């Protein structure tokens, strides 16, 4: 069972596609969002959830006070479920809820068209996404982040660590069993 952990939609259960997604475990999401909350990186932020799957990461941010969340997922069935999950979360918050958009398209297509600046980007790519592909995504994002923006990438601990683009640096890595979270920030403006 995948659920929203905290905020106005806390404990609400999310629908999960039968195949093609690998939702972030509650334990990892709880640790991630505790750190994000402690650093005051969620409330009022513009959040981008790439390779959204169920939408659990972006919708957790929405429940905790993000101003706007964009969820990008290429798989049509998963995108349909994300829309349903997003409506349920937003409805739970009423007037407290920020806005959301669900985009059914590839991450590359979305980023090539986006003119928005993001405070927080959450990336949980499928295992099939190579480090080279991920590095291209990060390079594009390096021009779409606010000055104090943070990116968190979820990968398997078995994957070699990717290289941060020139305008970013890795500021933290933390293992949670088979999962590693890699935190990056912008360093050059």
MOVENJO-V459336 format. One record per residue. N is the residue number from 0. RES is the residue in one small letter. SS is DSSP state (hx for helix, st for strand, lp for the rest). PSI is psi in whole degrees, -180 to 180 (none if undefined). D_LAST is the distance of its C-alpha to the last C-alpha in Angstrom with 1 decimal. Layout:
# MOVENJO-V459336
n/res/ss/psi/d_last
N/RES/SS/PSI/D_LAST
N/RES/SS/PSI/D_LAST
This chain:
# MOVENJO-V459336
n/res/ss/psi/d_last
0/x/lp/130/41.7
1/x/st/133/38.1
2/x/st/162/37.5
3/x/lp/132/35.0
4/x/lp/-45/34.9
5/x/lp/179/34.0
6/x/lp/-168/33.2
7/x/lp/-20/35.4
8/x/lp/16/36.3
9/x/lp/137/36.9
10/x/lp/-4/39.7
11/x/lp/134/39.7
12/x/st/137/40.4
13/x/st/144/38.3
14/x/lp/147/40.0
15/x/lp/131/39.1
16/x/lp/147/39.8
17/x/lp/-28/42.7
18/x/lp/162/40.9
19/x/lp/-4/37.6
20/x/lp/157/35.4
21/x/lp/86/34.8
22/x/lp/142/33.9
23/x/lp/134/32.0
24/x/lp/154/34.6
25/x/hx/-40/35.1
26/x/hx/-46/34.6
27/x/hx/-44/31.2
28/x/hx/-41/30.1
29/x/hx/-44/31.5
30/x/hx/-45/29.7
31/x/hx/-50/26.3
32/x/hx/-25/26.7
33/x/hx/-42/28.1
34/x/hx/-43/24.9
35/x/hx/-42/22.8
36/x/hx/-45/25.1
37/x/hx/-33/25.1
38/x/lp/4/21.3
39/x/lp/47/21.8
40/x/lp/2/19.5
41/x/lp/-57/22.1
42/x/lp/123/23.9
43/x/lp/5/22.5
44/x/lp/159/19.7
45/x/st/116/19.2
46/x/st/138/20.2
47/x/st/124/20.4
48/x/st/107/23.3
49/x/st/144/23.4
50/x/lp/54/26.8
51/x/lp/-27/28.2
52/x/lp/-99/31.8
53/x/lp/-16/33.6
54/x/lp/6/30.6
55/x/hx/-40/31.2
56/x/hx/-52/27.6
57/x/hx/-37/26.3
58/x/hx/-29/29.6
59/x/hx/-42/29.5
60/x/hx/-41/26.2
61/x/hx/-44/28.0
62/x/hx/-28/30.9
63/x/lp/11/28.9
64/x/lp/13/27.4
65/x/lp/144/24.4
66/x/lp/-42/24.2
67/x/st/139/23.8
68/x/st/128/24.2
69/x/st/127/24.1
70/x/st/121/26.2
71/x/st/122/26.3
72/x/lp/128/29.4
73/x/lp/-31/31.0
74/x/lp/124/34.5
75/x/hx/-44/36.7
76/x/hx/-43/38.8
77/x/hx/-41/35.9
78/x/hx/-38/34.1
79/x/hx/-42/37.4
80/x/hx/-39/37.7
81/x/hx/-44/34.1
82/x/hx/-44/35.0
83/x/hx/-46/38.1
84/x/hx/-42/36.3
85/x/hx/-42/33.6
86/x/hx/-42/36.4
87/x/hx/-45/38.3
88/x/hx/-49/35.3
89/x/hx/-41/34.4
90/x/hx/-35/38.1
91/x/hx/-31/38.3
92/x/hx/-17/35.8
93/x/hx/-127/37.4
94/x/hx/-23/35.6
95/x/hx/-23/33.2
96/x/lp/136/31.8
97/x/lp/-173/28.5
98/x/st/163/28.3
99/x/st/158/28.0
100/x/st/139/28.1
101/x/st/123/29.5
102/x/st/117/28.6
103/x/lp/93/31.0
104/x/lp/170/29.2
105/x/lp/154/27.4
106/x/hx/-44/23.9
107/x/hx/-44/23.0
108/x/hx/-46/24.7
109/x/hx/-50/23.1
110/x/hx/-34/19.5
111/x/hx/-23/20.2
112/x/hx/-19/21.5
113/x/lp/135/19.2
114/x/lp/9/17.2
115/x/lp/158/16.6
116/x/lp/139/13.6
117/x/st/140/14.7
118/x/st/-35/14.7
119/x/st/128/16.9
120/x/st/130/17.9
121/x/st/122/21.2
122/x/st/118/22.3
123/x/lp/77/25.9
124/x/lp/156/26.8
125/x/lp/157/30.4
126/x/lp/-28/31.6
127/x/lp/-14/32.0
128/x/lp/121/28.2
129/x/lp/165/27.4
130/x/hx/-36/24.5
131/x/hx/-44/23.7
132/x/hx/-45/23.7
133/x/hx/-40/21.5
134/x/hx/-36/19.0
135/x/hx/-41/18.9
136/x/hx/-46/18.4
137/x/hx/-39/15.5
138/x/hx/-45/13.8
139/x/hx/-44/14.4
140/x/hx/-27/13.2
141/x/lp/-20/9.8
142/x/lp/1/9.3
143/x/lp/20/11.5
144/x/st/150/10.3
145/x/st/165/9.7
146/x/st/-38/7.3
147/x/st/17/10.5
148/x/st/150/11.7
149/x/st/142/14.1
150/x/st/136/16.0
151/x/st/125/19.5
152/x/st/132/21.5
153/x/st/128/25.3
154/x/st/169/27.2
155/x/st/143/30.6
156/x/lp/-18/31.0
157/x/lp/-18/32.9
158/x/lp/140/29.9
159/x/lp/151/28.1
160/x/lp/134/24.5
161/x/lp/168/22.0
162/x/lp/132/19.2
163/x/lp/143/15.6
164/x/lp/167/13.3
165/x/lp/-38/11.1
166/x/lp/7/7.8
167/x/st/161/10.1
168/x/st/149/12.8
169/x/st/124/16.2
170/x/st/-16/17.0
171/x/st/145/20.5
172/x/st/144/23.4
173/x/st/126/26.6
174/x/st/141/29.8
175/x/st/86/32.2
176/x/lp/-118/35.3
177/x/lp/-2/34.5
178/x/st/142/31.0
179/x/st/137/27.7
180/x/st/129/24.6
181/x/st/121/21.3
182/x/st/134/18.4
183/x/st/153/14.8
184/x/st/161/11.5
185/x/st/137/7.8
186/x/lp/-15/6.8
187/x/lp/117/3.8
188/x/lp/none/0.0
